[in-house]
Amino acid sequence: MAAGFITYCNDLVARAKHAGWSVVSEKTIPYGRQWQMTDRAGFKAVLNAYSGKKGFSFHVGGKDAAQLNEALGVAAAESNGTATAGDPFGLGLPRVGGDESGKGDFFGPLVVAAFHLDANTEKKLAKSGITDSKKLSDAQIEKLAGLLDKTGRGHVMRLMPREYNPAYRKVGNLNVLLAQMHGKCVQAILKKHGAPGAVLIDEFARDGKVLREAIAAPQGVRVVTRTKAEADLAVAAASILARAEFVRSLKELEHEFGQSFPPGAGSPVLKAGREFVKSFGREQLAQVAKLHFKTVDSL
């Protein structure tokens, strides 16, 4: 396969893994590659990538094709990214958006990011192609994260595994730990830019009480959680900053230990985990992985 097509395939599969899908098997097909895929909810679909005279393309089939298509962001893939714009939840400006990355990944850190969006920044980002990070390749995420960094309106917090595991043991609940991290990110944003009209966080727990307490927003600032909050530009920006930091952090670990650490929690992760244990010993897993994952029991 040509190098360009290999990169296209790697980015495509990485987007699916970022959205919680895992590769069950893969094989060569006429003019391309095919992956049998499943996600944590039990959905199953087939992903085909093709290299033809008109360039690269992909097609999703199987009984749960709609779910995988949604995860891949088909419209964004076809047009190199469709920008998220507007105020879909009617929160007005300025507002702060927050999102996380790494929650479902065995290897690497847990990352939380917040982004302050005002009218001037909204105009600057209007045609940038910013959208939910799950719809973007790692290369696109890196480029857009650089653009967002230049605005000076984001704040990122990460817990590498060596920090994450003690923090998780102390709290005993991932959603509580996430709420605490969101609270610190938002507080840092408020200290720098002042109180917004609202704070919008991509929903990660049904009960938002712990999150609201952690954010401790000043009186008059609404704290709102929504599913698929990445439809909002501020949250989409935060999702890109969080994912960019997660990808950078995985590369740090790969450089430190000299082996690859795939995202997600599927079969490639199990293989990498077993290689790590063989090379460094089981006691060193705490340096690279989240130990409360059931994946540990299979290594």
Backbone as CSV, one residue per row, in Angstrom:
resi,resn,N_x,N_y,N_z,CA_x,CA_y,CA_z,C_x,C_y,C_z
1,MET,0.840,-1.201,0.000,0.000,0.000,0.000,0.872,1.247,0.000
2,ALA,0.412,2.279,-0.692,1.139,3.542,-0.729,1.137,4.190,0.647
3,ALA,2.192,4.963,0.911,2.333,5.596,2.231,1.153,6.502,2.551
4,GLY,0.659,7.239,1.538,-0.464,8.131,1.780,-1.712,7.388,2.196
5,PHE,-1.947,6.226,1.588,-3.129,5.439,1.937,-2.981,4.829,3.329
6,ILE,-1.780,4.420,3.674,-1.545,3.888,5.022,-1.849,4.950,6.072
7,THR,-1.406,6.180,5.825,-1.696,7.285,6.755,-3.199,7.530,6.845
8,TYR,-3.879,7.505,5.693,-5.334,7.692,5.665,-6.020,6.620,6.511
9,CYS,-5.605,5.360,6.338,-6.196,4.267,7.106,-5.930,4.413,8.597
10,ASN,-4.690,4.763,8.949,-4.339,4.917,10.362,-5.163,6.016,11.025
11,ASP,-5.345,7.137,10.325,-6.144,8.236,10.864,-7.607,7.821,11.015
12,LEU,-8.110,7.072,10.032,-9.501,6.634,10.058,-9.763,5.722,11.247
13,VAL,-8.897,4.739,11.427,-9.057,3.807,12.544,-8.847,4.526,13.879
14,ALA,-7.910,5.475,13.917,-7.670,6.224,15.157,-8.911,7.013,15.559
15,ARG,-9.625,7.601,14.581,-10.855,8.331,14.897,-11.896,7.398,15.497
16,ALA,-12.010,6.207,14.931,-12.963,5.236,15.459,-12.593,4.827,16.882
17,LYS,-11.303,4.587,17.126,-10.854,4.196,18.465,-11.075,5.316,19.467
18,HIS,-10.842,6.551,19.029,-11.062,7.703,19.901,-12.509,7.763,20.365
19,ALA,-13.434,7.315,19.491,-14.862,7.337,19.820,-15.303,6.088,20.565
20,GLY,-14.359,5.221,20.935,-14.699,4.065,21.754,-14.809,2.750,21.007
21,TRP,-14.478,2.739,19.714,-14.547,1.505,18.925,-13.211,0.779,18.963
22,SER,-13.249,-0.542,18.819,-12.044,-1.367,18.816,-12.027,-2.243,17.576
23,VAL,-10.830,-2.562,17.109,-10.673,-3.434,15.953,-10.682,-4.891,16.409
24,VAL,-11.600,-5.671,15.860,-11.670,-7.106,16.151,-10.748,-7.874,15.211
25,SER,-10.783,-7.496,13.943,-9.916,-8.133,12.951,-9.769,-7.198,11.757
26,GLU,-8.759,-7.423,10.940,-8.580,-6.625,9.733,-7.991,-7.490,8.629
27,LYS,-8.234,-7.090,7.394,-7.713,-7.851,6.266,-7.646,-6.971,5.028
28,THR,-6.904,-7.451,4.041,-6.824,-6.768,2.759,-8.025,-7.151,1.903
29,ILE,-8.617,-6.183,1.232,-9.713,-6.412,0.294,-9.323,-5.775,-1.031
30,PRO,-10.025,-6.079,-2.115,-9.708,-5.437,-3.391,-9.713,-3.914,-3.267
31,TYR,-8.609,-3.294,-3.625,-8.439,-1.839,-3.613,-8.433,-1.225,-2.215
32,GLY,-8.229,-2.025,-1.180,-8.213,-1.399,0.136,-8.044,-2.341,1.312
33,ARG,-8.537,-1.878,2.468,-8.460,-2.619,3.729,-9.830,-2.661,4.379
34,GLN,-10.049,-3.704,5.189,-11.318,-3.867,5.898,-11.057,-4.184,7.365
35,TRP,-11.863,-3.557,8.239,-11.781,-3.802,9.680,-13.157,-4.208,10.213
36,GLN,-13.191,-5.296,10.957,-14.373,-5.654,11.741,-14.238,-4.920,13.067
37,MET,-15.282,-4.159,13.454,-15.151,-3.297,14.626,-16.315,-3.474,15.590
38,THR,-16.043,-3.194,16.863,-17.073,-3.221,17.889,-16.793,-2.114,18.882
39,ASP,-17.819,-1.711,19.641,-17.581,-0.686,20.664,-18.016,-1.212,22.022
40,ARG,-17.815,-0.395,23.052,-18.065,-0.842,24.421,-19.533,-1.154,24.677
41,ALA,-20.432,-0.586,23.877,-21.869,-0.844,24.052,-22.307,-2.110,23.326
42,GLY,-21.390,-2.750,22.612,-21.719,-3.978,21.899,-22.110,-3.785,20.445
43,PHE,-22.054,-2.554,19.935,-22.344,-2.315,18.528,-21.271,-2.954,17.657
44,LYS,-21.681,-3.427,16.473,-20.742,-4.053,15.547,-20.926,-3.464,14.155
45,ALA,-19.806,-3.230,13.475,-19.872,-2.664,12.124,-18.599,-3.041,11.370
46,VAL,-18.666,-2.874,10.048,-17.533,-3.162,9.179,-17.069,-1.868,8.529
47,LEU,-15.787,-1.584,8.633,-15.212,-0.375,8.051,-14.314,-0.763,6.874
48,ASN,-14.619,-0.226,5.703,-13.828,-0.466,4.505,-13.181,0.831,4.049
49,ALA,-11.896,0.787,3.744,-11.187,1.946,3.187,-10.677,1.571,1.791
50,TYR,-10.824,2.507,0.860,-10.468,2.228,-0.529,-9.488,3.268,-1.067
51,SER,-8.612,2.814,-1.958,-7.709,3.685,-2.685,-8.001,3.518,-4.175
52,GLY,-8.568,4.582,-4.777,-8.965,4.499,-6.170,-8.446,5.658,-6.992
53,LYS,-8.891,5.727,-8.240,-8.443,6.770,-9.150,-8.838,8.164,-8.659
54,LYS,-9.949,8.249,-7.913,-10.427,9.544,-7.425,-9.921,9.866,-6.023
55,GLY,-9.000,9.038,-5.526,-8.456,9.296,-4.198,-8.881,8.254,-3.190
56,PHE,-8.824,8.612,-1.916,-9.151,7.692,-0.835,-10.592,7.902,-0.387
57,SER,-11.224,6.830,0.047,-12.600,6.926,0.544,-12.847,5.782,1.511
58,PHE,-13.943,5.871,2.257,-14.306,4.770,3.134,-15.809,4.553,3.117
59,HIS,-16.204,3.354,3.509,-17.618,2.996,3.590,-17.823,2.140,4.828
60,VAL,-18.920,2.398,5.533,-19.249,1.638,6.737,-20.467,0.771,6.466
61,GLY,-20.386,-0.503,6.849,-21.503,-1.419,6.686,-21.775,-2.180,7.963
62,GLY,-22.720,-3.093,7.901,-23.083,-3.872,9.078,-24.310,-3.325,9.769
63,LYS,-24.821,-4.081,10.734,-26.091,-3.718,11.363,-26.025,-2.430,12.178
64,ASP,-24.852,-2.083,12.659,-24.719,-0.864,13.462,-23.872,0.192,12.739
65,ALA,-24.016,0.221,11.412,-23.241,1.166,10.596,-23.502,2.615,10.997
66,ALA,-24.751,2.924,11.359,-25.096,4.308,11.698,-24.287,4.807,12.885
67,GLN,-24.101,3.923,13.878,-23.355,4.331,15.071,-21.876,4.596,14.745
68,LEU,-21.289,3.740,13.903,-19.886,3.954,13.547,-19.739,5.165,12.637
69,ASN,-20.696,5.364,11.715,-20.663,6.562,10.873,-20.701,7.828,11.718
70,GLU,-21.548,7.814,12.754,-21.647,8.989,13.644,-20.324,9.207,14.355
71,ALA,-19.705,8.120,14.804,-18.427,8.236,15.507,-17.338,8.791,14.601
72,LEU,-17.378,8.416,13.323,-16.357,8.859,12.380,-16.599,10.265,11.872
73,GLY,-17.832,10.771,12.040,-18.145,12.103,11.534,-18.057,12.126,10.020
74,VAL,-18.949,11.399,9.361,-18.864,11.223,7.915,-18.821,12.551,7.179
75,ALA,-19.677,13.492,7.570,-19.690,14.783,6.872,-18.349,15.481,6.981
76,ALA,-17.745,15.394,8.181,-16.443,16.040,8.366,-15.371,15.353,7.540
77,ALA,-15.439,14.034,7.452,-14.429,13.312,6.684,-14.528,13.638,5.207
78,GLU,-15.714,13.860,4.714,-15.911,14.126,3.307,-15.513,15.543,2.924
79,SER,-15.512,16.463,3.880,-15.251,17.862,3.536,-14.064,18.446,4.294
80,ASN,-13.206,17.535,4.843,-12.028,17.983,5.600,-12.398,18.737,6.867
81,GLY,-13.552,18.434,7.430,-13.936,19.057,8.703,-14.961,20.143,8.513
82,THR,-16.101,19.994,9.148,-17.141,20.998,9.091,-17.118,21.777,10.396
83,ALA,-16.958,23.063,10.313,-16.803,23.863,11.523,-18.059,23.860,12.371
84,THR,-17.865,23.739,13.665,-18.958,23.934,14.608,-19.145,25.436,14.791
85,ALA,-20.363,25.880,14.731,-20.615,27.315,14.830,-21.936,27.553,15.546
86,GLY,-22.171,28.823,15.887,-23.438,29.181,16.514,-23.461,28.880,17.995
87,ASP,-24.656,28.964,18.551,-24.862,28.784,19.980,-26.026,27.811,20.151
88,PRO,-25.807,26.520,19.916,-26.905,25.550,19.858,-27.692,25.406,21.149
89,PHE,-27.105,25.784,22.281,-27.792,25.634,23.559,-28.274,26.974,24.126
90,GLY,-28.125,28.034,23.339,-28.647,29.343,23.725,-28.031,29.926,24.976
91,LEU,-26.728,29.799,25.134,-26.067,30.256,26.359,-25.445,31.637,26.241
92,GLY,-25.320,32.156,25.027,-24.791,33.499,24.845,-23.283,33.576,25.035
93,LEU,-22.760,34.793,24.929,-21.328,35.070,25.078,-21.101,36.104,26.172
94,PRO,-19.937,36.062,26.839,-18.925,34.998,26.749,-19.383,33.748,27.485
95,ARG,-18.827,32.608,27.093,-19.099,31.351,27.784,-17.847,30.489,27.787
96,VAL,-17.820,29.525,28.699,-16.693,28.602,28.827,-17.184,27.208,28.484
97,GLY,-16.429,26.494,27.656,-16.739,25.111,27.338,-15.695,24.186,27.916
98,GLY,-16.101,22.994,28.320,-15.167,22.032,28.888,-15.390,20.632,28.353
99,ASP,-14.304,19.883,28.179,-14.390,18.505,27.706,-13.167,17.736,28.198
100,GLU,-13.190,16.409,28.008,-12.084,15.572,28.485,-11.627,14.614,27.416
101,SER,-10.475,13.991,27.658,-9.943,12.951,26.784,-9.181,11.953,27.633
102,GLY,-9.243,10.680,27.229,-8.511,9.640,27.945,-9.339,8.839,28.919
103,LYS,-10.603,9.186,29.077,-11.452,8.476,30.044,-11.594,7.003,29.682
104,GLY,-11.692,6.710,28.405,-11.869,5.328,27.973,-10.603,4.664,27.460
105,ASP,-9.456,5.298,27.684,-8.183,4.778,27.184,-7.379,4.165,28.320
106,PHE,-6.992,2.907,28.153,-6.221,2.206,29.182,-4.859,2.857,29.393
107,PHE,-4.166,3.112,28.305,-2.860,3.763,28.388,-3.011,5.284,28.376
108,GLY,-2.057,5.945,28.993,-2.013,7.398,28.919,-2.806,8.098,30.001
109,PRO,-2.827,9.417,29.932,-3.401,10.225,31.011,-4.901,10.428,30.882
110,LEU,-5.455,11.026,31.887,-6.785,11.634,31.816,-6.540,13.130,31.651
111,VAL,-7.160,13.718,30.646,-6.949,15.133,30.340,-8.278,15.863,30.327
112,VAL,-8.306,17.027,30.934,-9.484,17.899,30.921,-9.058,19.262,30.403
113,ALA,-9.898,19.877,29.576,-9.588,21.202,29.044,-10.814,22.099,29.117
114,ALA,-10.570,23.387,29.235,-11.634,24.392,29.213,-11.218,25.496,28.250
115,PHE,-12.211,26.131,27.628,-11.916,27.189,26.661,-12.913,28.326,26.843
116,HIS,-12.376,29.552,26.925,-13.196,30.745,27.094,-13.471,31.363,25.719
117,LEU,-14.727,31.472,25.379,-15.121,31.990,24.070,-15.836,33.328,24.236
118,ASP,-15.263,34.377,23.629,-15.941,35.667,23.591,-16.237,36.019,22.132
119,ALA,-16.842,37.171,21.894,-17.273,37.530,20.542,-16.105,37.635,19.566
120,ASN,-15.005,38.264,19.998,-13.860,38.424,19.106,-13.230,37.081,18.741
121,THR,-13.117,36.202,19.737,-12.539,34.885,19.474,-13.458,34.061,18.585
122,GLU,-14.750,34.187,18.785,-15.704,33.463,17.946,-15.527,33.842,16.474
123,LYS,-15.323,35.132,16.208,-15.123,35.592,14.830,-13.829,35.026,14.251
124,LYS,-12.776,35.007,15.063,-11.483,34.511,14.593,-11.533,33.021,14.249
125,LEU,-12.370,32.286,14.976,-12.420,30.834,14.799,-13.504,30.382,13.837
126,ALA,-14.302,31.320,13.332,-15.496,30.978,12.544,-15.190,30.080,11.354
127,LYS,-14.062,30.300,10.681,-13.745,29.534,9.473,-12.528,28.621,9.661
128,SER,-12.253,28.266,10.897,-11.052,27.484,11.197,-11.237,25.987,11.009
129,GLY,-12.486,25.529,10.942,-12.744,24.095,10.830,-12.831,23.386,12.161
130,ILE,-12.966,24.135,13.249,-13.058,23.520,14.570,-14.375,22.775,14.709
131,THR,-14.281,21.542,15.157,-15.444,20.695,15.380,-15.080,19.674,16.454
132,ASP,-16.001,18.805,16.786,-15.748,17.756,17.758,-14.480,16.995,17.376
133,SER,-13.556,16.824,18.313,-12.270,16.198,18.001,-12.422,14.772,17.496
134,LYS,-13.532,14.094,17.830,-13.745,12.720,17.358,-13.925,12.664,15.848
135,LYS,-14.196,13.795,15.221,-14.383,13.848,13.778,-13.100,14.231,13.032
136,LEU,-12.011,14.353,13.768,-10.767,14.849,13.182,-9.638,13.839,13.332
137,SER,-8.703,13.878,12.405,-7.499,13.052,12.513,-6.550,13.682,13.523
138,ASP,-5.556,12.916,13.953,-4.564,13.457,14.892,-3.828,14.651,14.289
139,ALA,-3.556,14.589,12.985,-2.857,15.698,12.333,-3.713,16.963,12.344
140,GLN,-5.005,16.827,12.086,-5.903,17.982,12.122,-6.011,18.541,13.534
141,ILE,-6.085,17.649,14.516,-6.190,18.074,15.908,-4.960,18.870,16.326
142,GLU,-3.789,18.374,15.947,-2.544,19.074,16.300,-2.515,20.478,15.707
143,LYS,-2.933,20.601,14.463,-2.929,21.907,13.794,-3.908,22.868,14.465
144,LEU,-5.121,22.406,14.735,-6.132,23.274,15.342,-5.780,23.614,16.789
145,ALA,-5.160,22.683,17.493,-4.741,22.968,18.874,-3.724,24.097,18.890
146,GLY,-2.832,24.122,17.884,-1.871,25.222,17.790,-2.561,26.556,17.597
147,LEU,-3.609,26.556,16.779,-4.391,27.779,16.567,-5.072,28.226,17.860
148,LEU,-5.647,27.282,18.580,-6.334,27.607,19.833,-5.359,28.077,20.902
149,ASP,-4.179,27.482,20.935,-3.167,27.905,21.911,-2.806,29.380,21.738
150,LYS,-2.777,29.829,20.493,-2.402,31.215,20.213,-3.428,32.212,20.740
151,THR,-4.661,31.784,20.949,-5.681,32.699,21.479,-5.454,32.986,22.965
152,GLY,-4.756,32.093,23.658,-4.523,32.272,25.085,-5.766,32.100,25.929
153,ARG,-6.780,31.439,25.406,-8.056,31.338,26.116,-8.396,29.914,26.562
154,GLY,-7.421,29.047,26.464,-7.648,27.677,26.904,-6.846,27.341,28.145
155,HIS,-7.278,26.316,28.849,-6.526,25.802,30.000,-6.665,24.289,29.996
156,VAL,-5.530,23.593,30.151,-5.512,22.134,30.085,-4.895,21.574,31.361
157,MET,-5.513,20.517,31.861,-4.982,19.821,33.029,-4.903,18.336,32.702
158,ARG,-3.779,17.714,33.020,-3.638,16.281,32.768,-3.150,15.562,34.016
159,LEU,-3.549,14.317,34.128,-3.026,13.426,35.154,-2.404,12.247,34.436
160,MET,-1.071,12.222,34.372,-0.381,11.067,33.809,-0.622,9.862,34.719
161,PRO,-0.497,8.645,34.188,-0.827,7.460,34.994,-0.175,7.426,36.373
162,ARG,1.065,7.862,36.475,1.740,7.822,37.775,1.084,8.787,38.773
163,GLU,0.343,9.781,38.260,-0.410,10.704,39.118,-1.869,10.278,39.198
164,TYR,-2.367,9.759,38.093,-3.784,9.384,37.994,-4.140,8.250,38.955
165,ASN,-3.306,7.217,39.006,-3.648,6.047,39.820,-3.769,6.367,41.304
166,PRO,-2.835,7.122,41.907,-3.039,7.515,43.315,-4.274,8.399,43.499
167,ALA,-4.520,9.306,42.541,-5.690,10.190,42.646,-6.975,9.384,42.580
168,TYR,-7.022,8.389,41.690,-8.220,7.557,41.569,-8.436,6.735,42.840
169,ARG,-7.365,6.184,43.392,-7.491,5.399,44.634,-8.034,6.264,45.769
170,LYS,-7.609,7.500,45.816,-8.053,8.403,46.877,-9.528,8.745,46.741
171,VAL,-9.981,8.994,45.500,-11.368,9.407,45.261,-12.289,8.201,45.130
172,GLY,-11.833,7.176,44.402,-12.621,5.961,44.247,-13.738,6.040,43.238
173,ASN,-13.801,7.134,42.486,-14.879,7.300,41.510,-14.366,8.185,40.382
174,LEU,-14.425,7.677,39.156,-13.877,8.424,38.031,-14.645,9.708,37.766
175,ASN,-15.957,9.686,37.906,-16.743,10.896,37.645,-16.444,11.992,38.663
176,VAL,-16.167,11.614,39.889,-15.788,12.607,40.904,-14.431,13.206,40.548
177,LEU,-13.507,12.365,40.129,-12.185,12.855,39.730,-12.300,13.793,38.535
178,LEU,-13.121,13.428,37.552,-13.354,14.302,36.402,-13.937,15.640,36.832
179,ALA,-14.905,15.601,37.734,-15.534,16.840,38.211,-14.491,17.746,38.866
180,GLN,-13.617,17.154,39.678,-12.572,17.946,40.340,-11.642,18.598,39.316
181,MET,-11.281,17.854,38.283,-10.396,18.398,37.251,-11.088,19.501,36.453
182,HIS,-12.352,19.289,36.108,-13.106,20.338,35.419,-13.182,21.592,36.286
183,GLY,-13.392,21.381,37.581,-13.475,22.519,38.482,-12.194,23.338,38.472
184,LYS,-11.049,22.680,38.534,-9.763,23.397,38.538,-9.523,24.124,37.215
185,CYS,-9.904,23.484,36.090,-9.722,24.127,34.783,-10.585,25.379,34.663
186,VAL,-11.847,25.242,35.029,-12.768,26.384,34.911,-12.355,27.506,35.845
187,GLN,-11.947,27.171,37.054,-11.509,28.198,37.995,-10.292,28.957,37.462
188,ALA,-9.387,28.239,36.800,-8.215,28.895,36.199,-8.649,29.853,35.084
189,ILE,-9.631,29.457,34.298,-10.150,30.306,33.220,-10.817,31.550,33.806
190,LEU,-11.628,31.365,34.835,-12.339,32.492,35.451,-11.360,33.478,36.066
191,LYS,-10.289,32.965,36.660,-9.289,33.839,37.271,-8.599,34.705,36.228
192,LYS,-8.395,34.153,35.039,-7.680,34.865,33.991,-8.583,35.791,33.185
193,HIS,-9.810,35.333,32.893,-10.671,36.070,31.960,-11.937,36.650,32.591
194,GLY,-12.167,36.372,33.858,-13.374,36.878,34.496,-14.549,35.938,34.301
195,ALA,-15.643,36.248,34.973,-16.809,35.370,34.959,-17.554,35.459,33.630
196,PRO,-17.865,34.312,33.009,-18.674,34.300,31.795,-20.154,34.266,32.156
197,GLY,-20.998,34.245,31.140,-22.423,34.097,31.417,-22.789,32.670,31.751
198,ALA,-22.018,31.714,31.181,-22.336,30.304,31.389,-21.101,29.436,31.211
199,VAL,-21.146,28.263,31.831,-20.127,27.224,31.664,-20.848,25.988,31.145
200,LEU,-20.401,25.474,30.011,-21.016,24.296,29.398,-20.007,23.153,29.392
201,ILE,-20.372,22.033,30.001,-19.501,20.864,30.078,-20.172,19.690,29.373
202,ASP,-19.407,18.971,28.564,-19.939,17.759,27.946,-20.306,16.767,29.054
203,GLU,-21.549,16.315,29.059,-22.077,15.522,30.175,-21.359,14.190,30.310
204,PHE,-20.865,13.885,31.510,-20.203,12.610,31.776,-20.846,11.874,32.942
205,ALA,-21.823,12.492,33.607,-22.541,11.852,34.708,-23.954,12.437,34.777
206,ARG,-24.908,11.606,35.149,-26.302,12.074,35.205,-26.516,13.130,36.281
207,ASP,-25.856,12.946,37.407,-25.993,13.894,38.511,-24.874,14.930,38.418
208,GLY,-25.236,16.185,38.153,-24.242,17.237,37.993,-23.899,17.976,39.267
209,LYS,-24.387,17.504,40.409,-24.170,18.214,41.671,-22.692,18.307,42.017
210,VAL,-21.964,17.191,41.900,-20.547,17.184,42.238,-19.780,18.136,41.328
211,LEU,-20.146,18.167,40.054,-19.491,19.065,39.107,-19.743,20.522,39.472
212,ARG,-20.976,20.864,39.754,-21.297,22.260,40.104,-20.559,22.691,41.370
213,GLU,-20.461,21.778,42.334,-19.731,22.098,43.567,-18.249,22.295,43.281
214,ALA,-17.690,21.488,42.382,-16.268,21.589,42.065,-15.952,22.878,41.318
215,ILE,-16.847,23.289,40.431,-16.624,24.515,39.667,-16.799,25.747,40.541
216,ALA,-17.742,25.681,41.482,-17.974,26.792,42.411,-18.074,28.120,41.665
217,ALA,-18.925,28.153,40.653,-19.061,29.349,39.822,-19.645,30.515,40.613
218,PRO,-19.219,31.741,40.302,-19.780,32.914,40.976,-21.290,33.020,40.735
219,GLN,-21.950,33.736,41.603,-23.393,33.917,41.457,-23.703,34.547,40.106
220,GLY,-24.704,34.013,39.446,-25.116,34.538,38.148,-24.524,33.789,36.963
221,VAL,-23.558,32.895,37.214,-22.960,32.095,36.142,-23.655,30.737,36.105
222,ARG,-24.271,30.421,34.983,-24.951,29.144,34.832,-23.946,28.037,34.543
223,VAL,-24.104,26.889,35.194,-23.306,25.706,34.896,-24.235,24.682,34.265
224,VAL,-23.954,24.342,33.011,-24.848,23.500,32.223,-24.093,22.280,31.719
225,THR,-24.718,21.113,31.765,-24.148,19.908,31.152,-25.104,19.419,30.070
226,ARG,-24.553,18.946,28.979,-25.352,18.440,27.867,-24.620,17.258,27.208
227,THR,-25.377,16.297,26.748,-24.787,15.268,25.905,-24.519,15.881,24.533
228,LYS,-23.483,15.398,23.869,-23.069,15.914,22.566,-22.863,17.433,22.601
229,ALA,-22.289,17.905,23.705,-22.055,19.342,23.864,-21.013,19.872,22.891
230,GLU,-20.285,18.966,22.207,-19.292,19.408,21.233,-19.922,20.146,20.053
231,ALA,-21.254,20.137,19.976,-21.937,20.952,18.962,-21.715,22.435,19.220
232,ASP,-21.317,22.780,20.436,-21.007,24.162,20.809,-19.538,24.434,20.516
233,LEU,-19.248,25.595,19.957,-17.887,25.931,19.551,-16.905,25.920,20.720
234,ALA,-17.325,26.420,21.879,-16.429,26.462,23.036,-16.059,25.061,23.502
235,VAL,-17.036,24.157,23.512,-16.769,22.777,23.933,-15.942,22.048,22.875
236,ALA,-16.239,22.299,21.602,-15.448,21.689,20.528,-13.980,22.104,20.639
237,ALA,-13.749,23.381,20.947,-12.381,23.862,21.135,-11.718,23.142,22.306
238,ALA,-12.449,22.988,23.404,-11.905,22.287,24.567,-11.608,20.828,24.238
239,SER,-12.477,20.199,23.443,-12.262,18.792,23.086,-10.989,18.628,22.272
240,ILE,-10.691,19.587,21.400,-9.466,19.542,20.597,-8.235,19.725,21.474
241,LEU,-8.289,20.690,22.387,-7.150,20.907,23.293,-6.891,19.671,24.156
242,ALA,-7.962,19.050,24.646,-7.804,17.869,25.495,-7.225,16.702,24.711
243,ARG,-7.748,16.478,23.502,-7.255,15.331,22.723,-5.818,15.550,22.269
244,ALA,-5.482,16.785,21.903,-4.108,17.074,21.492,-3.133,16.771,22.622
245,GLU,-3.498,17.150,23.847,-2.630,16.879,24.994,-2.544,15.385,25.258
246,PHE,-3.651,14.668,25.080,-3.629,13.219,25.280,-2.680,12.553,24.285
247,VAL,-2.782,12.931,23.016,-1.912,12.347,21.986,-0.448,12.662,22.277
248,ARG,-0.158,13.914,22.668,1.221,14.292,23.007,1.734,13.462,24.186
249,SER,0.861,13.233,25.142,1.257,12.486,26.336,1.566,11.029,26.014
250,LEU,0.773,10.419,25.132,1.064,9.052,24.707,2.440,8.978,24.052
251,LYS,2.761,9.986,23.240,4.065,10.012,22.578,5.190,10.148,23.605
252,GLU,4.940,10.917,24.670,5.931,11.032,25.742,6.230,9.662,26.350
253,LEU,5.160,8.917,26.627,5.330,7.592,27.222,6.035,6.649,26.251
254,GLU,5.687,6.743,24.972,6.326,5.893,23.965,7.825,6.191,23.874
255,HIS,8.179,7.464,23.977,9.592,7.850,23.944,10.308,7.361,25.206
256,GLU,9.636,7.446,26.342,10.247,7.055,27.610,10.495,5.555,27.687
257,PHE,9.526,4.765,27.193,9.629,3.314,27.364,9.987,2.565,26.079
258,GLY,10.023,3.279,24.961,10.466,2.650,23.725,9.514,1.644,23.130
259,GLN,8.217,1.818,23.346,7.222,0.958,22.710,5.955,1.754,22.467
260,SER,5.090,1.248,21.594,3.853,1.962,21.279,2.795,1.684,22.334
261,PHE,1.924,2.669,22.563,0.794,2.548,23.484,-0.471,2.950,22.735
262,PRO,-1.197,1.983,22.163,-2.397,2.311,21.379,-3.480,2.934,22.251
263,PRO,-4.313,3.811,21.664,-5.450,4.355,22.406,-6.544,3.306,22.559
264,GLY,-7.547,3.605,23.382,-8.677,2.701,23.556,-8.403,1.614,24.573
265,ALA,-9.159,0.503,24.435,-9.007,-0.608,25.376,-9.253,-1.951,24.691
266,GLY,-9.000,-2.029,23.379,-9.273,-3.237,22.610,-8.082,-4.166,22.510
267,SER,-8.117,-5.066,21.524,-7.084,-6.098,21.386,-5.681,-5.545,21.155
268,PRO,-5.489,-4.443,20.374,-4.129,-3.898,20.253,-3.564,-3.438,21.597
269,VAL,-4.453,-2.952,22.465,-4.035,-2.504,23.792,-3.589,-3.699,24.643
270,LEU,-4.340,-4.791,24.553,-3.952,-6.004,25.285,-2.573,-6.488,24.840
271,LYS,-2.341,-6.481,23.547,-1.045,-6.915,23.018,0.076,-6.030,23.541
272,ALA,-0.139,-4.711,23.487,0.877,-3.772,23.968,1.090,-3.928,25.470
273,GLY,0.019,-4.167,26.205,0.130,-4.339,27.647,0.954,-5.563,28.015
274,ARG,0.726,-6.646,27.287,1.491,-7.863,27.561,2.960,-7.675,27.212
275,GLU,3.232,-6.946,26.128,4.625,-6.652,25.764,5.295,-5.814,26.846
276,PHE,4.536,-4.851,27.387,5.102,-3.984,28.422,5.423,-4.790,29.675
277,VAL,4.486,-5.619,30.110,4.700,-6.420,31.320,5.901,-7.343,31.149
278,LYS,6.041,-7.914,29.959,7.180,-8.807,29.686,8.507,-8.059,29.766
279,SER,8.492,-6.790,29.284,9.737,-6.014,29.234,10.076,-5.327,30.549
280,PHE,9.051,-4.810,31.234,9.311,-3.942,32.389,8.769,-4.484,33.712
281,GLY,7.928,-5.508,33.652,7.358,-6.042,34.879,5.987,-5.457,35.170
282,ARG,5.154,-6.237,35.799,3.775,-5.830,36.068,3.699,-4.611,36.989
283,GLU,4.664,-4.496,37.889,4.623,-3.388,38.857,4.820,-2.027,38.188
284,GLN,5.363,-2.009,36.976,5.586,-0.742,36.279,4.374,-0.272,35.484
285,LEU,3.322,-1.079,35.434,2.115,-0.671,34.697,1.561,0.648,35.207
286,ALA,1.729,0.906,36.481,1.201,2.142,37.073,1.810,3.391,36.447
287,GLN,2.933,3.232,35.741,3.586,4.374,35.104,2.964,4.722,33.757
288,VAL,2.222,3.778,33.180,1.737,3.990,31.807,0.238,3.758,31.636
289,ALA,-0.418,3.106,32.603,-1.802,2.684,32.401,-2.687,3.008,33.604
290,LYS,-3.997,2.986,33.366,-4.999,3.199,34.414,-5.339,1.846,35.029
291,LEU,-4.925,1.645,36.254,-4.948,0.314,36.855,-6.335,-0.177,37.245
292,HIS,-7.349,0.682,37.288,-8.682,0.204,37.663,-9.432,-0.374,36.471
293,PHE,-8.868,-0.282,35.250,-9.489,-0.878,34.079,-9.448,-2.415,34.205
294,LYS,-10.502,-3.088,33.757,-10.531,-4.536,33.767,-9.466,-5.130,32.843
295,THR,-8.950,-4.307,31.940,-7.887,-4.747,31.025,-6.720,-5.341,31.801
296,VAL,-6.451,-4.833,32.978,-5.328,-5.304,33.789,-5.435,-6.804,34.052
297,ASP,-6.666,-7.290,34.249,-6.855,-8.703,34.577,-6.509,-9.635,33.413
298,SER,-6.442,-9.077,32.213,-6.167,-9.901,31.025,-4.697,-9.888,30.611
299,LEU,-3.872,-9.160,31.362,-2.452,-9.054,30.999,-1.618,-10.160,31.643
